[in-house]
Amino acid sequence: PPGALGLDALPRTRPALRVAAVCVTAALVAAGAMRSAVRTRDWYDDLTLWSAAVAAIPDASSRTHGQLALALSNARRGAESIPHFERALALGPESADLHNNLGIELRRIGRMDEAARHFQRALELWPGNPLIHFNLGTSLMALGRRDEALEQYRIVLSDDTWTRLPPALAAALGSNGQ
């Protein structure tokens, strides 16, 4: 480690300087250990981790707000997740996943028009994702737009849709038993 090399480089003829350097190094290591112990609580789960990250830096990155939104959604606190999904999208870059997840939460609280708009934007960003087609179809059906919804369901049921899945999405669906 560089610190140890630095201590070794101190002149041996000045023992007081070496002792002071060792004491300062020990104090820094102890302070770091104490800070780590305090921060361990933040690593309890995704919700505490990302909540602490946004609390520490309110103008955090898109990824930080997106991860907090997802953790809130997974904790069934969807209404709280919506502002964080919106903040993540505002900070950019746009992501099909962010639009899709925001659409899911908006649909859960009955804001179907907004949900459909986010699903449509998600499809513009990732047109081959059958889950987004399904989500859009569900929202369109709830809006009474039956023909448009059925078209989305036809895409979902198409064999071609499933054979063109990216490997990562196919693996994720397979791990969920779908």
Secondary structure, 3 states (H helix, E strand, C coil): CHHHHHHHHCCCCCHHHHHHHHHHHHHHHHHHHHHHHHHHHHHCCHHHHHHHHHHHCCCCCHHHHHHHHHHHHHCCCHHHHHHHHHHHHHHCCCCHHHHHHHHHHHHHCCCHHHHHHHHHHHHHHCCCCHHHHHHHHHHHHHCCCHHHHHHHHHHHHCHHHHHCCCHHHHHHHHHCCC
